[in-house]
Amino acid sequence: MQQTLIFSLIAGLVLSFSGIGNGQVPKGYIAAPDPDYDDFTWTLPSTASSVRLSLPTDIDNFLFNEYGGIGGYGLCAGGHIEGLDHVWIEFIPGTPARSWAPGTVMDIALNDQEYHIWIDYGDNLIGIHMEIMTPYVSVGQTVARGQEVGMGMSFNTNQTSGEMALIDLGRTDGNEAWGGGCYVSPFDYLRDADKQILVNAYKQNVIQPYQNDGTRVWGFEPQQPYLTNKLRLHDDNAGKLTGVWYLPASNWFFGYPNDILTIIEADNPYITGNIIKSQDWSGSRGDAWSLHGTCDVDYAFGKIVIYDEAATYYGIFVIDETGDRATLRIEYQEHSYPSGFSTNALIYTEREYYTYIPLAGDFDGDGKTDPALYQELSGRWSVMLSAGRYEIATTTLGGSGYNPIAKDFDGDGKADLGVYNETNGNWTISLSDSGYGVVTLSNFGGVGYVTVVGDYDGDGKADPAVYHEATGSWEVKVSGNSYASVALLNFGNAGYSALALDFDGDGQADPALYNTASGNWIVKLSGSDYTSTSITSFGGAGYLQVAGMFDGDNRADPALYNSSNGNWSVLLSDSNYLAANLAGFGGPDYTAMVGDYDGDGLVDPALYQESTSTWFVKLSASGYTTATATQ
């Protein structure tokens, strides 16, 4: 899966390369619900693979009850209200997963506590068996159709998982897969006889009970009742609320506002009505600020009434379809409609289906920050190594529900790849000084805890650390003390984002908070026995903290980036915290990703543009001229 990419210097300023495409996916479907199977599966376009699949076990081994069933492709449910790019399948306990077609095992990747088995079926089709507890095959092995490849995980005594993803390298009408193509529904690729068997069983065991008395089998949602559901919800729904809406990734953190908002205006044989759901990107749900209910929409006046399980909200909204992706501006409150949009209004963007999370770290140890991307669904990393003429290195670590981390946990001067699961508090770290061997940390954090990794004890190694926003508690696993847990501090609460940087220059990370509403900063200085120092009214609504060592005095400088207008402001510690400003560098489609990209010891302002997959860096060593590169 490794690809090579070379930066070339143009006019001494601009970096560029050719190689991986920009990831943009043309809108519009080239496949459609298949009437031959009562629309439960979809037809295949001419660009689809010719390989046809078999069911992964006998249909009698599929569960259709309260313990397990099928979560169809595109289903917005559970921790995936953004829409499943794969499918949930549950078997009766002890049923092994079998290969859907003959092929060759490409990879077996450990993601936290589950294995993913990648199988190349040929003709552009790749299957991924997910939630595998015990693999029965090895990399490079040839497997036959129906051969046992592994035993799935069991989350209770009444089921065994058969979760599955499928990539078609010849298609571009879904969620882009790493290395090209897109994730597709495996049910659409079944051989005709197998497809009919599955559809008949699904109708008998899932649809019929719901029609009879409203019984819902596990995984069934009447607003998306099919084995293959439309994934790109807003396509063909211009001007409508139907869609999956994301806050800009740079604004994602635990707590209100909700990172993902999904609205489905359902009209099918099983239900007519509007469904609304929202949750944090981490997949945590049931939070007080999450939405789960129905809604009434008045398009003529741009109003919405949300009937949440906990309260009723009255809102106003505007949909803008003029850009590459639609945007939704919405504001809601209890008791009455807002009189107009205020600073409390939320601006969401239509979900993109080639989601990559930008990261920055010195992965090769040459003193320069390397641009990196992480694909959340697959757990694939792509790092542009500055020491290797920006050749791309790829690997797999993480996956759906895991937040990426790039810090030097082993103290060898290289950033290590890590992932953190906010649902269960599990960490997985690939250490560069041990050949990228994997170490794990369990149950450190969890729902409501965000990572604040830093070198708290000054030994040159990053320490795992978490911050609980609701209570303000900080916990650190200190590397210099055999990773014993230390309840470091208890400060902060809702409305503050946490960071850990060395603000006093003593070589130890200082716990710090930034209030996204008031613009107030609080720093606990390790060099002064964690006494507090504060900055008032530096930032506020619309400003994101991008602190770093911009002036080279070994002290982190408070810094801000305004994602609406691209304005930057830095309080320079070596100039008595006078402000230095940069105007118009960035905007709504950009994520700030500061780092020392030229190796001069100064942090450079930098951006990643999601829509074009392009990096922009103001290089301090070159008078802050702009270098660009498309990854």
C-alpha positions as CSV (number, residue, x, y, z in Angstrom):
1,M,0.0,0.0,0.0
2,Q,3.0,2.3,0.0
3,Q,3.2,5.1,-2.5
4,T,6.0,7.5,-3.3
5,L,5.5,11.2,-3.6
6,I,8.2,13.8,-4.2
7,F,8.1,17.4,-3.3
8,S,9.7,19.7,-5.8
9,L,10.7,23.3,-5.1
10,I,9.2,25.8,-7.5
11,A,10.6,29.4,-7.6
12,G,12.1,28.7,-4.2
13,L,8.8,29.0,-2.5
14,V,6.1,26.6,-3.5
15,L,6.2,22.8,-2.8
16,S,4.1,20.6,-5.0
17,F,3.8,16.9,-6.1
18,S,1.8,14.5,-8.1
19,G,0.6,11.1,-7.0
20,I,-2.4,10.5,-4.9
21,G,-5.5,12.3,-6.2
22,N,-7.2,15.0,-4.3
23,G,-9.9,12.7,-3.1
24,Q,-12.8,14.6,-4.5
25,V,-15.8,12.5,-5.4
26,P,-18.2,13.4,-8.1
27,K,-21.7,13.9,-6.8
28,G,-24.6,11.9,-8.1
29,Y,-25.3,8.2,-8.0
30,I,-24.3,5.7,-10.7
31,A,-26.1,2.9,-8.9
32,A,-29.7,2.7,-7.6
33,P,-32.1,0.6,-5.5
34,D,-32.7,-2.7,-7.3
35,P,-36.4,-3.4,-7.9
36,D,-35.6,-7.0,-8.6
37,Y,-34.9,-7.3,-4.9
38,D,-37.7,-4.9,-3.7
39,D,-35.1,-2.2,-3.3
40,F,-33.4,-4.0,-0.4
41,T,-30.1,-4.0,-2.3
42,W,-28.7,-1.8,-5.1
43,T,-27.7,-2.3,-8.7
44,L,-24.0,-2.2,-9.6
45,P,-22.6,0.4,-12.0
46,S,-20.5,-0.5,-15.1
47,T,-17.3,0.4,-13.2
48,A,-18.0,-2.2,-10.5
49,S,-15.9,-5.3,-10.0
50,S,-17.1,-8.5,-11.7
51,V,-16.4,-10.6,-8.6
52,R,-19.6,-11.9,-6.9
53,L,-19.7,-12.9,-3.3
54,S,-21.3,-15.7,-1.2
55,L,-22.8,-15.3,2.3
56,P,-20.2,-15.6,5.0
57,T,-22.1,-18.4,6.7
58,D,-25.4,-20.3,6.3
59,I,-28.4,-18.1,6.5
60,D,-29.6,-20.1,9.5
61,N,-26.6,-18.8,11.4
62,F,-27.6,-15.2,11.0
63,L,-29.3,-13.7,14.1
64,F,-32.5,-11.8,13.8
65,N,-33.6,-11.0,17.4
66,E,-33.0,-8.5,20.2
67,Y,-29.3,-9.6,20.6
68,G,-28.2,-9.3,17.0
69,G,-29.2,-8.7,13.4
70,I,-28.1,-6.7,10.4
71,G,-27.1,-3.1,10.3
72,G,-27.4,-2.2,6.7
73,Y,-24.9,-0.2,4.7
74,G,-25.5,3.5,5.0
75,L,-27.5,3.1,8.3
76,C,-27.2,6.1,10.6
77,A,-27.4,4.4,14.0
78,G,-25.5,3.6,17.2
79,G,-22.1,5.3,17.3
80,H,-22.3,5.9,13.5
81,I,-25.0,8.4,12.9
82,E,-22.8,9.6,10.1
83,G,-23.7,6.5,8.2
84,L,-22.2,3.0,8.1
85,D,-19.6,2.6,5.3
86,H,-19.6,-1.1,6.2
87,V,-22.2,-3.5,7.5
88,W,-23.0,-5.0,10.9
89,I,-23.8,-8.7,10.9
90,E,-24.4,-10.8,14.0
91,F,-24.2,-14.6,14.0
92,I,-25.4,-17.2,16.5
93,P,-22.7,-17.7,19.2
94,G,-19.6,-19.6,18.0
95,T,-20.1,-19.1,14.3
96,P,-16.8,-18.4,12.5
97,A,-16.5,-15.9,9.7
98,R,-16.0,-17.4,6.3
99,S,-14.4,-15.8,3.2
100,W,-17.1,-14.2,0.9
101,A,-15.0,-15.2,-2.1
102,P,-11.7,-16.8,-3.1
103,G,-8.7,-14.5,-2.6
104,T,-5.4,-13.7,-1.0
105,V,-4.9,-12.4,2.5
106,M,-3.3,-8.9,2.2
107,D,-3.0,-7.8,5.8
108,I,-4.1,-8.7,9.3
109,A,-4.2,-5.5,11.4
110,L,-4.7,-5.3,15.1
111,N,-6.9,-2.3,16.0
112,D,-7.1,-2.1,19.8
113,Q,-8.6,-5.4,20.7
114,E,-9.9,-6.5,17.3
115,Y,-8.3,-7.8,14.2
116,H,-9.1,-6.7,10.7
117,I,-8.4,-9.3,8.0
118,W,-8.0,-7.8,4.5
119,I,-8.6,-10.2,1.6
120,D,-8.0,-9.3,-2.1
121,Y,-10.7,-11.0,-4.1
122,G,-9.3,-9.8,-7.4
123,D,-10.7,-7.5,-10.1
124,N,-10.5,-4.4,-7.8
125,L,-12.5,-5.9,-4.9
126,I,-11.1,-6.1,-1.4
127,G,-13.0,-7.5,1.7
128,I,-12.3,-6.5,5.3
129,H,-13.5,-8.9,8.0
130,M,-13.8,-6.6,11.1
131,E,-14.2,-7.4,14.8
132,I,-12.2,-10.6,14.6
133,M,-11.1,-12.0,17.9
134,T,-9.0,-14.9,16.5
135,P,-7.6,-15.0,13.0
136,Y,-7.4,-18.4,11.4
137,V,-5.3,-17.3,8.4
138,S,-2.0,-15.6,7.7
139,V,-0.8,-12.8,5.4
140,G,-0.1,-14.1,1.9
141,Q,-2.3,-17.1,2.4
142,T,-4.7,-18.1,-0.4
143,V,-8.3,-18.7,0.8
144,A,-11.2,-20.4,-0.8
145,R,-14.8,-19.3,-1.0
146,G,-16.4,-20.2,2.3
147,Q,-13.2,-21.0,4.1
148,E,-13.1,-20.1,7.7
149,V,-10.9,-17.0,8.2
150,G,-11.5,-16.2,11.9
151,M,-13.8,-16.1,14.9
152,G,-15.5,-12.9,15.5
153,M,-15.8,-11.0,18.8
154,S,-18.7,-11.7,21.2
155,F,-20.0,-8.7,23.1
156,N,-22.4,-10.9,25.0
157,T,-23.1,-14.6,25.3
158,N,-25.9,-14.4,22.7
159,Q,-24.0,-13.4,19.6
160,T,-20.7,-13.4,17.5
161,S,-19.8,-10.6,15.2
162,G,-19.5,-10.9,11.5
163,E,-18.9,-7.2,10.7
164,M,-17.7,-6.6,7.2
165,A,-16.4,-3.8,4.9
166,L,-15.9,-4.0,1.1
167,I,-13.8,-1.8,-1.1
168,D,-14.3,-1.5,-4.9
169,L,-11.2,0.2,-6.4
170,G,-13.1,1.0,-9.6
171,R,-15.9,3.1,-8.0
172,T,-16.0,6.7,-6.8
173,D,-19.6,7.1,-5.7
174,G,-19.2,6.4,-2.0
175,N,-16.9,7.1,0.9
176,E,-13.3,7.1,-0.6
177,A,-11.1,4.2,0.5
178,W,-7.5,4.5,1.3
179,G,-5.5,4.1,-2.0
180,G,-8.5,4.7,-4.2
181,G,-12.0,3.4,-4.9
182,C,-14.7,3.5,-2.2
183,Y,-16.4,1.5,0.4
184,V,-19.5,-0.3,-0.9
185,S,-22.2,-2.5,0.3
186,P,-21.2,-6.2,0.3
187,F,-24.8,-7.2,-0.1
188,D,-25.0,-5.6,-3.6
189,Y,-22.1,-7.9,-4.8
190,L,-23.7,-11.2,-3.6
191,R,-24.4,-13.9,-6.2
192,D,-28.1,-13.8,-7.3
193,A,-29.0,-16.9,-5.3
194,D,-27.3,-15.8,-2.1
195,K,-28.8,-12.3,-2.5
196,Q,-32.3,-13.7,-2.8
197,I,-31.8,-16.0,0.2
198,L,-30.7,-13.0,2.3
199,V,-33.4,-10.7,1.2
200,N,-36.1,-13.3,1.8
201,A,-34.7,-14.0,5.3
202,Y,-34.5,-10.3,6.1
203,K,-38.1,-9.6,5.0
204,Q,-39.4,-12.6,7.0
205,N,-37.4,-11.9,10.2
206,V,-37.1,-8.2,10.2
207,I,-39.7,-6.4,8.0
208,Q,-42.6,-8.7,8.7
209,P,-42.5,-8.4,12.5
210,Y,-42.3,-4.7,12.3
211,Q,-45.3,-4.5,10.0
212,N,-47.2,-6.9,12.2
213,D,-46.9,-5.2,15.6
214,G,-44.0,-2.7,15.5
215,T,-41.4,-5.2,16.7
216,R,-37.9,-3.9,16.0
217,V,-35.1,-6.5,15.6
218,W,-31.6,-5.4,16.6
219,G,-30.1,-3.1,14.0
220,F,-33.4,-2.2,12.2
221,E,-34.4,1.5,11.8
222,P,-37.6,2.0,9.8
223,Q,-36.3,5.3,8.4
224,Q,-33.5,3.4,6.7
225,P,-35.0,-0.1,6.4
226,Y,-32.9,-1.7,3.7
227,L,-29.8,-3.9,3.5
228,T,-28.3,-1.1,1.4
229,N,-29.3,2.4,2.2
230,K,-28.4,5.7,0.6
231,L,-25.1,6.8,2.2
232,R,-24.7,10.3,0.7
233,L,-28.0,11.5,2.2
234,H,-27.9,15.1,1.0
235,D,-27.2,14.2,-2.6
236,D,-30.3,15.0,-4.7
237,N,-31.8,16.8,-1.7
238,A,-30.6,20.4,-2.4
239,G,-32.3,22.9,-0.1
240,K,-33.4,20.2,2.3
241,L,-32.3,19.4,5.8
242,T,-31.9,15.7,4.9
243,G,-28.2,15.0,5.3
244,V,-25.3,14.3,7.6
245,W,-23.8,17.6,8.8
246,Y,-20.4,18.1,10.4
247,L,-18.9,20.9,12.3
248,P,-15.4,21.8,11.0
249,A,-13.0,19.2,12.3
250,S,-11.0,21.8,14.0
251,N,-14.0,22.5,16.3
252,W,-14.5,18.9,17.5
253,F,-14.2,18.4,21.2
254,F,-16.2,16.7,23.9
255,G,-19.3,18.6,24.9
256,Y,-21.8,21.0,23.3
257,P,-22.1,21.7,20.4
258,N,-22.7,18.4,18.7
259,D,-20.0,17.5,16.1
260,I,-22.3,15.5,13.9
261,L,-26.0,16.3,13.1
262,T,-28.0,13.9,11.1
263,I,-31.5,14.6,9.7
264,I,-33.5,12.1,7.7
265,E,-36.8,13.1,6.1
266,A,-38.1,9.6,5.6
267,D,-40.8,8.6,3.2
268,N,-40.8,4.8,2.5
269,P,-43.3,2.0,2.8
270,Y,-42.5,1.6,6.5
271,I,-42.5,5.1,7.9
272,T,-43.1,8.7,7.0
273,G,-41.6,11.4,9.2
274,N,-38.5,13.4,10.1
275,I,-35.8,11.9,12.3
276,I,-33.0,13.9,14.0
277,K,-29.9,12.7,15.8
278,S,-26.7,14.4,17.0
279,Q,-23.6,13.3,18.9
280,D,-19.9,13.9,19.4
281,W,-17.5,12.7,16.7
282,S,-16.0,10.1,19.2
283,G,-19.3,8.2,19.0
284,S,-20.3,8.9,22.6
285,R,-24.1,9.2,22.9
286,G,-26.7,9.8,25.5
287,D,-25.0,13.0,26.5
288,A,-27.2,15.8,27.8
289,W,-26.5,18.0,24.7
290,S,-27.1,15.2,22.2
291,L,-30.3,15.1,20.2
292,H,-32.4,12.0,19.5
293,G,-36.0,12.4,18.4
294,T,-38.2,13.8,15.6
295,C,-38.7,17.3,14.1
296,D,-41.1,19.4,12.2
297,V,-39.7,21.6,9.4
298,D,-41.1,24.8,7.9
299,Y,-39.1,25.5,4.8
300,A,-41.1,28.6,3.9
301,F,-40.0,30.4,7.0
302,G,-36.8,28.5,7.8
303,K,-38.0,27.2,11.1
304,I,-37.7,23.8,12.9
305,V,-39.2,22.3,16.0
306,I,-37.1,19.5,17.5
307,Y,-38.8,17.0,19.7
308,D,-35.9,15.6,21.6
309,E,-36.3,12.8,24.2
310,A,-35.4,15.4,26.9
311,A,-36.8,18.7,25.7
312,T,-38.5,20.6,22.9
313,Y,-36.4,23.1,21.0
314,Y,-37.4,25.8,18.6
315,G,-34.9,26.8,15.9
316,I,-34.2,28.7,12.7
317,F,-32.0,27.6,9.9
318,V,-30.5,28.5,6.5
319,I,-29.1,26.1,3.9
320,D,-26.4,27.4,1.5
321,E,-25.8,25.2,-1.6
322,T,-23.4,27.6,-3.4
323,G,-20.1,25.9,-2.4
324,D,-18.6,22.6,-3.2
325,R,-20.5,21.2,-0.2
326,A,-23.7,22.6,1.3
327,T,-23.6,24.4,4.6
328,L,-26.3,24.5,7.3
329,R,-26.6,27.4,9.7
330,I,-28.9,26.6,12.6
331,E,-29.7,28.0,16.0
332,Y,-32.2,26.5,18.5
333,Q,-33.3,27.0,22.0
334,E,-36.1,26.0,24.4
335,H,-39.4,27.7,24.8
336,S,-39.3,30.1,21.7
337,Y,-37.8,30.7,18.4
338,P,-34.6,32.8,18.3
339,S,-35.3,36.3,17.0
340,G,-32.4,35.9,14.6
341,F,-29.0,34.3,14.3
342,S,-26.6,35.2,17.2
343,T,-23.1,34.1,18.1
344,N,-24.7,30.9,19.4
345,A,-25.5,29.8,15.8
346,L,-23.9,26.7,14.6
347,I,-22.5,26.3,11.1
348,Y,-22.4,22.7,9.8
349,T,-21.0,21.5,6.4
350,E,-22.4,18.6,4.4
351,R,-20.4,15.5,5.2
352,E,-17.5,14.8,2.9
353,Y,-17.0,11.2,2.0
354,Y,-13.2,11.3,1.8
355,T,-12.6,12.2,5.5
356,Y,-9.0,12.5,6.5
357,I,-7.8,14.0,9.8
358,P,-4.7,16.2,9.5
359,L,-1.8,15.7,12.0
360,A,1.7,17.1,12.4
361,G,4.8,15.7,14.1
362,D,8.4,15.0,13.5
363,F,8.1,11.3,12.5
364,D,11.6,10.9,11.1
365,G,13.6,12.8,13.8
366,D,15.2,15.3,11.5
367,G,13.9,18.3,13.5
368,K,11.2,19.2,10.9
369,T,7.5,18.7,11.3
370,D,6.1,16.2,8.8
371,P,2.5,16.6,7.4
372,A,0.3,13.5,8.1
373,L,-3.2,12.3,7.4
374,Y,-5.3,9.8,9.3
375,Q,-8.4,8.1,7.8
376,E,-10.7,7.4,10.7
377,L,-12.7,4.6,9.1
378,S,-9.8,2.4,8.1
379,G,-7.2,3.5,10.5
380,R,-4.7,4.2,7.7
381,W,-2.0,6.8,8.2
382,S,-0.1,8.7,5.5
383,V,3.0,10.6,6.5
384,M,5.1,12.8,4.3
385,L,8.6,12.3,5.6
386,S,10.8,15.5,5.3
387,A,14.0,13.5,5.7
388,G,13.1,11.3,2.7
389,R,12.3,14.1,0.3
390,Y,8.7,13.9,1.5
391,E,8.3,10.3,0.4
392,I,5.0,9.0,1.8
393,A,5.0,6.2,4.3
394,T,1.7,4.5,5.1
395,T,0.6,2.1,7.9
396,T,-2.5,1.0,9.7
397,L,-3.3,1.8,13.4
398,G,-6.8,2.6,14.8
399,G,-10.0,2.7,12.9
400,S,-13.6,3.8,13.5
401,G,-14.0,5.5,16.9
402,Y,-10.3,6.1,17.5
403,N,-8.8,9.6,17.8
404,P,-5.2,9.9,16.4
405,I,-2.3,11.1,18.5
406,A,1.2,12.0,17.2
407,K,3.7,12.4,20.1
408,D,7.1,11.1,21.1
409,F,6.2,8.5,23.8
410,D,9.6,6.8,23.8
411,G,11.9,9.8,23.8
412,D,13.9,8.9,20.6
413,G,13.1,12.3,19.0
414,K,10.5,10.8,16.6
415,A,6.8,11.2,16.9
416,D,5.0,7.9,17.5
417,L,1.7,6.9,16.1
418,G,-1.1,6.5,18.7
419,V,-4.8,6.2,18.9
420,Y,-7.3,6.7,21.7
421,N,-10.8,5.4,22.0
422,E,-13.0,7.8,23.9
423,T,-15.7,5.2,24.3
424,N,-13.7,2.8,26.4
425,G,-10.5,4.7,27.3
426,N,-8.2,2.3,25.4
427,W,-4.9,3.5,23.9
428,T,-2.7,1.9,21.3
429,I,0.7,3.3,20.5
430,S,3.3,2.2,17.9
431,L,6.7,3.0,19.2
432,S,9.4,4.1,16.7
433,D,12.4,3.0,18.9
434,S,11.2,-0.6,19.0
435,G,10.6,-1.2,15.4
436,Y,7.1,0.3,15.7
437,G,6.0,-2.4,18.1
438,V,2.6,-1.8,19.6
439,V,1.9,-1.1,23.3
440,T,-1.5,-0.7,24.8
441,L,-3.1,1.0,27.7
442,S,-6.6,0.1,28.8
443,N,-9.3,2.0,30.6
444,F,-7.5,5.3,30.9
445,G,-10.1,7.9,30.1
446,G,-13.4,7.1,28.4
447,V,-16.5,9.0,27.7
448,G,-16.1,12.6,28.5
449,Y,-12.3,12.4,28.7
450,V,-10.1,14.1,26.0
451,T,-6.4,13.5,25.6
452,V,-3.9,16.1,26.8
453,V,-0.6,14.3,26.1
454,G,2.6,16.1,27.0
455,D,6.0,15.6,28.8
456,Y,4.8,16.4,32.3
457,D,7.9,15.2,34.1
458,G,10.5,16.5,31.8
459,D,12.2,13.2,30.9
460,G,11.9,13.7,27.2
461,K,9.0,11.3,26.8
462,A,5.4,12.2,26.2
463,D,3.1,11.0,29.0
464,P,-0.5,9.7,28.4
465,A,-2.9,12.2,30.0
466,V,-6.6,12.8,30.0
467,Y,-8.8,15.7,31.0
468,H,-12.5,15.4,32.0
469,E,-14.3,18.5,30.9
470,A,-17.3,18.2,33.1
471,T,-15.4,17.9,36.4
472,G,-12.1,19.6,35.4
473,S,-10.0,16.6,36.6
474,W,-6.6,15.9,35.0
475,E,-4.9,12.5,35.2
476,V,-1.4,11.6,33.9
477,K,0.5,8.3,33.5
478,V,4.0,9.6,34.3
479,S,6.7,7.8,32.3
480,G,9.4,8.7,34.9
481,N,7.4,6.9,37.5
482,S,6.7,3.6,35.7
483,Y,3.5,5.1,34.3
484,A,1.8,5.3,37.7
485,S,-1.4,7.3,37.5
486,V,-1.1,10.8,39.0
487,A,-4.2,12.9,39.7
488,L,-2.3,16.0,38.7
489,L,-4.9,18.8,39.1
490,N,-8.6,19.6,39.3
491,F,-9.3,22.7,37.5
492,G,-11.5,23.6,34.6
493,N,-15.1,22.8,33.6
494,A,-17.5,22.9,30.6
495,G,-16.6,25.6,28.1
496,Y,-12.8,25.2,28.4
497,S,-10.6,23.3,26.0
498,A,-7.4,21.8,27.5
499,L,-3.9,21.8,26.3
500,A,-0.5,20.8,27.6
501,L,2.6,22.9,26.6
502,D,5.7,24.2,28.2
503,F,4.8,27.8,28.9
504,D,7.6,28.6,31.5
505,G,10.5,26.9,29.7
506,D,11.4,24.4,32.4
507,G,11.1,21.4,30.1
508,Q,7.8,20.2,31.6
509,A,4.4,20.5,30.1
510,D,2.1,22.9,31.9
511,P,-1.7,22.1,32.1
512,A,-3.6,24.9,30.5
513,L,-7.2,25.9,29.7
514,Y,-8.7,28.1,27.0
515,N,-12.3,29.3,27.4
516,T,-13.8,29.3,23.9
517,A,-16.6,31.7,24.9
518,S,-14.7,34.4,27.0
519,G,-11.2,34.1,25.6
520,N,-9.7,33.6,29.1
521,W,-6.6,31.5,29.5
522,I,-5.4,29.8,32.7
523,V,-2.0,28.1,32.9
524,K,-0.7,26.1,35.9
525,L,3.1,26.6,35.7
526,S,5.1,23.5,36.7
527,G,8.2,25.7,37.4
528,S,6.3,27.6,40.1
529,D,4.7,24.6,41.9
530,Y,1.7,24.8,39.5
531,T,0.6,28.3,40.6
532,S,-1.9,29.8,38.2
533,T,-1.3,32.6,35.7
534,S,-4.0,33.9,33.4
535,I,-4.7,35.9,30.3
536,T,-8.1,37.5,29.9
537,S,-10.1,38.3,26.8
538,F,-7.6,36.8,24.3
539,G,-9.9,35.0,21.9
540,G,-13.5,33.9,22.4
541,A,-16.2,32.7,20.1
542,G,-14.8,31.7,16.7
543,Y,-11.2,31.6,17.8
544,L,-9.3,28.4,18.2
545,Q,-6.2,28.1,20.3
546,V,-3.0,27.2,18.3
547,A,-0.4,27.8,21.0
548,G,3.2,27.0,20.3
549,M,6.8,28.3,20.5
550,F,6.6,30.9,17.8
551,D,9.6,33.1,19.0
552,G,12.2,30.4,19.8
553,D,12.7,31.2,23.6
554,N,11.7,27.7,24.7
555,R,8.4,29.0,26.0
556,A,5.1,28.2,24.4
557,D,3.2,31.3,23.2
558,P,-0.6,31.7,23.5
559,A,-1.9,31.9,19.9
560,L,-5.3,32.0,18.2
561,Y,-6.7,31.2,14.7
562,N,-10.1,32.5,13.5
563,S,-11.6,29.9,11.2
564,S,-14.1,32.3,9.8
565,N,-11.7,34.9,8.4
566,G,-8.3,33.3,8.6
567,N,-6.8,35.8,11.1
568,W,-4.1,34.8,13.5
569,S,-2.8,36.4,16.7
570,V,0.2,35.4,18.8
571,L,1.3,36.7,22.2
572,L,5.1,36.5,22.0
573,S,6.7,35.6,25.3
574,D,10.1,37.0,24.4
575,S,8.5,40.4,23.7
576,N,6.6,40.7,27.0
577,Y,3.6,39.0,25.4
578,L,3.0,41.7,22.7
579,A,0.7,40.6,20.0
580,A,1.9,39.6,16.5
581,N,-0.9,39.3,13.9
582,L,-1.4,37.6,10.6
583,A,-4.5,38.4,8.5
584,G,-6.3,36.4,5.9
585,F,-4.4,33.1,6.1
586,G,-7.1,30.4,6.1
587,G,-10.9,30.4,6.4
588,P,-13.8,28.1,7.0
589,D,-12.5,25.2,4.9
590,Y,-9.1,25.1,6.6
591,T,-7.7,23.4,9.8
592,A,-4.8,25.0,11.6
593,M,-1.9,22.6,12.0
594,V,1.1,24.5,13.4
595,G,4.6,23.0,13.6
596,D,8.2,23.6,12.9
597,Y,8.1,22.6,9.2
598,D,11.5,24.2,8.3
599,G,13.5,23.1,11.4
600,D,14.6,26.5,12.5
601,G,13.3,26.1,16.1
602,L,10.3,28.3,15.5
603,V,6.7,27.2,15.1
604,D,5.3,28.0,11.6
605,P,1.6,29.0,11.0
606,A,0.2,26.2,8.9
607,L,-3.1,25.0,7.4
608,Y,-4.7,22.0,5.9
609,Q,-7.5,22.5,3.4
610,E,-9.9,19.5,3.4
611,S,-11.6,20.2,0.1
612,T,-8.3,20.1,-1.9
613,S,-6.2,18.0,0.5
614,T,-3.6,20.8,0.4
615,W,-1.2,22.0,3.0
616,F,-0.2,25.7,3.3
617,V,2.8,26.7,5.5
618,K,4.2,30.1,6.4
619,L,7.9,29.3,6.7
620,S,9.6,31.4,9.4
621,A,13.1,30.6,8.0
622,S,12.1,32.1,4.7
623,G,10.5,35.3,5.9
624,Y,7.1,33.6,6.3
625,T,6.7,33.0,2.6
626,T,4.1,30.4,1.8
627,A,4.9,26.8,0.8
628,T,2.1,24.6,-0.4
629,A,1.8,20.8,-1.0
630,T,-1.1,18.6,-2.0
631,Q,-1.2,15.2,-0.3
